Every structure is written in C-alpha cells, then in structure tokens.
Amino acid sequence: MEGYLAVLGRLIHRKRGTVTAVALASLALSGLLISGGNQFEDGNQPPSTIEAGRALQLVSEELPVTSTNTVTYIFTHNEWQWSDVEFKEALNNSLIGLNEIGLEVLSVSTAYDDQENPLHLAQHVSNDGMRTAVFVQFGGSDEDVEHALHDIKNSVSSDVLEVLVTGSLVVSSDFDRLLEQDQIRAEIIGLPLSFIILLFVFGTLSAAALPMAIVALMLPLAIGLSFFISGYFSMTQYSTSMISLIGIAVSIDYSLFMISRFREELEGGSTTEDAIATMMHTAGRAILYSGATVAVGLCSLFYFTETHMPSMGMGAFLAVLGALMYSLTLLPALLSYLGHRINSLKVPIPGANRKTRFWEKFSTKVMKNPVRWLIPAMAVLLLLGSPFLHVQLTAGGVEALPPDLESRQALEILEDEFPAFTASVVPLVIVFDGNQNPLSTVLAEDMMRVCTEIRGIEGVISLNHPLCRSELYEIDFVEWPESDRMIWETTVTDNIAMIDIATSYRSGTDEAEQLIIDIRSFTQNAPHEILVGGWSSFEVDMKDHLSERIPFVLTFVLLLTMVLVWMQVRSVVVPVKAVLMNILSVSASFGLIVVVFQDGLLAETLNFTPQPLDLMVPPLVFGIAFGLSMDYEVLMLSRIHEAWEETGDNTAAVSTGLQASGSLITGAAAIMIAVFSGFIFADVMIIKSIGFALAVAVFVDATIVRAIVVPSAMRLMGKANWWSPSFSTTKGREE
C-alpha cells in the first residue's frame, strides 16, 4: 500500500491543471495582500513588551512633539571659524530653506543665540571652532516629520559650507532605507548565481527553471502573508529580509532534491506518474521532515518575546511554509506536464550534470580509517568555534550602519568634537494614576526627591524639568518662565510626563548599563510608576531576557529535533549524533563571526566598523543555521536509511546514501551560500553578520561535517546506528 504522499503525487498528476491554476490564483491573492499594505513596527526601536519599549510607545501616543523631532545640521569650513562674519552669513543664508518645508518649525537653536554662555557654545561649537551645530525642532508627529525627511535634509544647503544632517529620525530612516536596499541587492546577487548553479547541477534549462518558478511564487505569498499578519502579530521590516534570506535558499533546495529524484526515477524506467509518486514518497517525505526541523529552529525565536526575533522568526517561517507548499503541489504538477522533457534544452556548460562516484569513493576511504579522519576534523571544528569564547554582545546602535553614511558620520562628529554634546539621553516616563493632577504639588515633591537622587549618580550630566522643581508650583502656571512652560507643554499630558536625563556614557558601554541599573534602583521604589526608556535600558532588559530563556530554547530545539529525526529513521543513536554534529558546525560559524565582525578581520573589505555582536545574532544564527544544517542531515539520512533497509549493511548504506545525496547536497549548499553571500554585502550590520554566519555554517556543514565527520562517526558506531526500542516499526539489522 502506497504512502499518503505517493497517493497525493498521483492525485496531483491527474489534477495537474487544477493544481497549476490554483497556484497561479495564489499569486493574485499575494498581490492583493501586498497591496493592502502593512502595519510593521519600527524594528530599530525597542519592542513594546519591555520597559524601554513601553516608555517609547507611551511617548509616541501621548506627545505630539518629542526630542526625536529634532534634526541636527552640522556646518563646517576648512578655513573659517564659526565666529567669522562669512561663516555666520553663509549659515544664516542656508537656513532660509527651512521656510519651504511644509512643517511648523518650533525652534532653531544656533551658536549665535547666546554667544556669552559657555555651556551654550560648548553644545553648538566644536573644539577647534571649525564646525557649528544647529538644532531644529519641527512640529507634528514622528510620522509627519519622517514623511518630510527628504525635504528636511535637502532644504538646508550651502555653496561654501559643508552640511551634514543627523538626528534620531534621520538615523532610523537610513536604517529602513538601507534594509530595503540590502534585500534588493541580495536578490540581485543571489538569484542569478543560484540559477547558474542549477544549470550546472541539472544540465538542462527546463529543469533549472522550475526552482526559480517556485521562488517566484513563494516570495510574494510570504511577503503578502507577513503584511496581513502584521495587523495581528508584531512584525518589523526585518521580517521581509528573513523571507528573502531563508525563502530563496530553501525553495531552491527543496526543488533541487525533488527534481533530482524525479529524473532518477525516469532514468530507471518509471512512467511519469510512477516517478512523481516515488518522488513524493521519498524526496517529498524527506523535505517534509526537513521543513519540520527548520521550523523547529525558527520556532525557538518566538520564545524571545522581549525582542524583535519573533517577527524575524515569523518571516522565515512563512518563507519555509511557502516553499514546502509549492514544492509539494505546484512542482509535481509542472513535472507531470514536462515528463521526460525535463531533460530537454541542454546547456553547453562543461561538467554540467556529470555523474561521478566521488562521494562513494571518498566516504569509503574515510570509513577505512575513521579515527584518523574524525579526530583532525573535530579538532578543526573546535578550533573554528573557539573565538566565540571571548564574544562581546551589545544591543547595537548607529555603529551598525556603514562608516561612510552621512547620518552616522555627523553623529560621531557631535560625540567626538563637541564638548557638551551628551553621549546619550535616558528618558524617564512618569505614568499618572487615573485621577492624578500633573500640576499636583505632592507629585512635584515626590518627583523632586527622585530627581535629586538620580542627579547624584555617576555619569548623569543634567536632569532639568519643571516636575523636579516643586518651587514652581507655588505660583500660577501662566507666571512660570517661558522656557519652563515650553518644556511642560511639549513633555506633559494628562496621562504621562517625560523627563530627559543627559548622561556622559554612550549606549552599548558597561558604564551605560550600570547607569540604567542605578537609575532603576530609585525609580522602582518611587510612589508613582516611572519607566526608564532609551537604548541602554533596552540593552539591559534584553540581556536579562536572553540569559533567562536561552537554556530552555536550547533544550527544546535539541530534544524536538532528535524526536523528528527518530521518526524518520527509527534510530536512537543517529538523532543524537546528528544533533551533536550540527552543534559543531553552528559553533564554527559563531567563532568565525567573532573573528570577522568583532575582531575586524574583513572590516575594510565589507565596509563596517569592528564592534561587539548584536545581542540577537547568536540566537538568530542558532535558530536558523541549526535548522538548515538539520535540513541537509535529514535529506542525507533519508538516502542512507533507504540503502540500509535495502542492504542491511551499515558501511554500504553510508557510502551509497552519500553517493546518492552528496552531489545534491554540494549543489544545494552552493546555492544557499550564493543566496547568503548576497546578504554579506548588506549595509545593515545585523543582516551582514547573519548572512556571513549562515554561509559559513552551510559551507562547514556540507564539507567537513558531511564529508568526514558523518561517515567516520557512523562507521565507528556500526550497527548501533540503527538500534531502536522494541516499539519501533523498523527492526535493527546486523551489519
């Protein structure tokens, strides 16, 4: 009796027209979903599930004008000083363009406003006097300012002064723009390379075109679903990058294994229908288990609820789902149409579709002296992974952008050359009770005590706000100084108040993290709810969150993966071995990303600044790379297990299985590396480092692990490979 996938294959063969029509209709549905737009959250900001994210969300909802609405212009001349008449005249002329922007300009702060005030000058003038900063605050919401950013950046220009533009919204906008460009660039690089590799593997245009058709349907469907889901599930712009990163690779890989098995069955004399049925029962079953193992790795990301990893995991999950769906439905239908014509339209590429016995011969050679091969291979893997022992982690920041980007350069100039520029501002968000009067004297007295305690913390430069000065409440609000009334009107509502703490520590430093801990020691005991916001607060929370949840995630992924492999091969030892081998390949990629991105091995070539790894990179790489490594393991084990059931000879089964799958795994690995390599040239650091780590993990897995570690380990374990408890449906055989 045939299995359910074989039955499905025969049904698809008979109903191939209907299946193809439904697939094309799904393309129209994808377009409809995409046209509906998305409700993505800002992936460059802390998620609303943690303290820093909730503080940001409240500010965004309650305060129409915040510090993020301030845009900074830095003016420079190589010869003139800021105080020279020519410099001042050129600067004032350049600011005339602000009147052409369709937003209200609330304030323009220049060095010339208070030239006798040393603190004011220290905020606006560089140490050498050759630069001056102008801070312009715009009215309207963050969205209003963001939509007008192009005009804001281009409205201020000068023929004699160099002008650089930066600010929170400018940097955030650059993140989004570069992320979109990275995705397009990666597809431009990865897809053509993948198609060339497919031509080499298959040798025919008809076979090579089919995986690209699967990709063409998978991408819009996964993106459309991500747009739709964003209305109900927290999604960010990073999710679409993950769709391209993972979806293209697995779509082509699954198609590669399916088409190869179909051609193999045709060459053996099967009819088209029988070939499709066998393909679905063997390769189809293997990619189904493979997709499940990849999904297990991706599901681990959903547990990190206080990060944006669930969004990225959802994007990758949708991509794998789309790849599986089309590979198990549309691909068999298209193969049914083609039949033996799958071998038509041959391409004149030397060595294309060449059959050799390399993998059988090499694995046999390895298994003759397994210990001699296994020990050096294990030593190399451990050596590659060892740099991860000195890893440094951070929540990222502007350093994640290219060093030659204008907004980053301008921000670094402010930090390095302007003596009174604060390296970081930590916002405190006071959440009022339902009937709390913001102008209450009791509230002001409570807050004054908190402010006094925070001012005494090392690293705090200033903390000034009407809520911290109870003496103001002795007079009517209309009699307050204008500057205090302006601060109140822009930072206080009926529900919240925001107080900025200027600090001397940059985000990402140990000092900044300790500062957050010290501030919270006072805010947590305050009589009112006070949220500590800012990037350093996010970093502290995320480190605590990851350290708490990573042990559970590791246990969950490893155990469930072993269960899935056992279900496929009905062996106890093989799943354990598979998990251990994949841990080694993933750890090797961890070590190399430390050498490259933290230690700066390829910094100039890849255009980045060496820095600690983003906190999300290790869990993301583990979740994705482990799943992809198990992807190859499952596909290879399916062929080894087939050979074991046929021969009962462990050594012959390993060499036969590797011969049947080795060349395909090599081609599949080359395709994945081509796809991931496109992301290595990304501008956003987290995407660049993930692309590199995945490319390394796949390369190591497809070479050292698959070629040496697997055959040598399986040879040493012998018949124990196939032992299983008595309730297993597959009985162990003697070697």
C-alpha angles and dihedrals in degrees: 000000000000123000122253093257092053089051089049089051092054090047091052090049091056095041097037093130093054093045091051092047092051090050091052090047088054087059089059089048089051090053090050092052092048092048088057090068128222140268097217118169120227106273090197092065130069113270117255091243093079133058096259091047094048090050090052092047093052092049092049092050099041108032117060091191123039138158089273088071090068117103119195124213118193116202121199137181124181094218110019125080119225090248094056114111091234092054093049093047093049091048094050091048091052092053092059088084090069088077090065094061115100092230131088112256105219098183143353114202117195135167089251093064094079110008094167094057111092094199092050091051092046088057095048107031130062123234094258094043093235094109134050131187126220118199115204121188117201129201123235134056126308088260092053092051093044092053090052096045094107091056092041092055096043100040093074113063139139137198093213105029128064109234124202123183128207142148138132096284092043091054092045091050090051090053091055094044094049092045090056091047090049091056093049092045092049092052091048090053101035103044099053091044090049092050091051090051090049090052089052094047097045102027092212133088093219093058095041093052095058098070089049089054089054090051091048091059098035096056099056093041094051092044092046091050091048089053091050095045092050088077091062105023129045106261132170136194088263090072093071090051088055090050090058094039096052104018099059092047098048094040092057093041095051091046090048093057094043095049093045092054091046091053091046091055092047090052088053091059101262122146119246092258094047091046090053092048092050092043091054093045094050114021092024092053090047095052090045089058089040091054089048092054091048089049090052090056091047093047088062087069092062091067092065091080096163093061136056091255094102088061091051091045091051091052092051091044092054089050093052090045091052092046092052094045096053094038091055097042117020096034094056089047092053091045088051089057093047101042109160089356086079084089095052128105095042117200122225096236115140111243094009114154090356115167116221136162093229098123094045092049095043095047090048089052091050093048092053089066104017098163093051090055100036100054097053091044092052090046091053092049092049091047091051091050097045097086088067087073089077097042120147121205134202139165090247127235140180089328087074088073123080113281091235095055112119098226092051094045091051093049092049090050089054092050096045104036108027109078098204098039107121113233090215142004118213112201120213114205115200112202111207124219117248095268098027115136109217089210092055114134090215090056091049092050092050092048092046089059091050092047092050091051092048093048088061093060115107110252097030110122101181143344114189125165136132089246088064093055111066092180089075090066091065089075132050118274092242089060094055117112111273093244092056092047090051091051091048095049093050099042107032131068133163089273109034145012127206123212120185120217113202111214136183096224125092119229113264096039126115089237092056091051092049089049090057091050090050093048092050091053086070102033095051091059095045119117090239132053108266121181121203109217136179136086096287089054089052090050093052092048094046094050091052091046095050095045089051097049106032095081091055092045092051092050093047095049096044096046096044091046091053090050091053093049090048090052089055102045102017092228131127099200099045095060091050091048091047093052093047092049092050092049087057094051092047092047089053089057090048091055094049095049088055091052093047106036104025099034092035103233095156099020097128095040094050095035103237140119115249108247144145114294119264110261091238095054100079096048091043094048091046094049094047102032094045090052093047092047090052086048090066092039092055094046091049095044090052090063094041090050091049090053092046092053090050099045109018086217112122097199094046091046092054094048092043093047093048091048091051095046105022099085091043092050089049091051092044091049091049089052093049091048089050091052094045092045090064088063093049087073092053120126096221109082099220092053091045093051094045092049091050094046093050093047090052093046092051093046093050091044095050094046118027098023101039098035100041117007098047099048094040093047093046091048092052092049093049116173090358086078090075102040116124135164116276094260089068116108091222116072119215116250130209116255 
